[in-house]
Amino acid sequence: MDFILKVVMKLVEEVMSEITKQVNVVQTQALDPITGFVKQVVGGAWTGPDADKFVNDLNGEISKAAQGIMGSVSGFSGGINNALQRIAQADQQATQEVGDLLNTFGGIFG
């Protein structure tokens, strides 16, 4: 694989690693605390219709939004990974074809 392509792929892999870390941040700083609040309320820390509304809101809109963000980022990461694999395959195929062509010319002119 070409040196520049290797460098670019390494940089993209580092970016992908950072994206994964950010997804984990959403999980630990947004979803985990929400889940903790819901468990406390469901466990009896707060009762009544307002408590039920609070739990429904957290389980509904906020959790869905955070999960949507995580899903979008994960989808983006998957797309980039697929692109990297295709680039590597194309590079390998091109290298093979150039090698075959050189062998053919070597057979003709060698």
Phi, psi and omega in degrees: 000139180302143182303313182297318179297320178297318180296315180298315181296322178296317179297318179296320177298322178294320177297318179298321178298319179294321178299316178299319177298320181292325175298319178295326177296317177301317180298309187282329184262347180242301186287318182299314177298322178299315178300320178296318178298315181299316180298321179295316181292314179297328179286358176107003181295336180209132182231163177111178183298325178293323178295318178297318178297318178302312181297315180297319179297314181294315180291333183272269190296309187292313180296319179297320180296314180296318179293326176297319177298313181297319179295319179297315180295319178296320177297318177300315179298317179298320178297318179294319178299316178299318179298317178299318179296318179294321178298315180297319178295318179296319179296317179296316179296317179296318179299317179296317181292322176295319177299316178298318179297316178297321178295321178297312178297322178297324177291327181282313187258356185272000000 
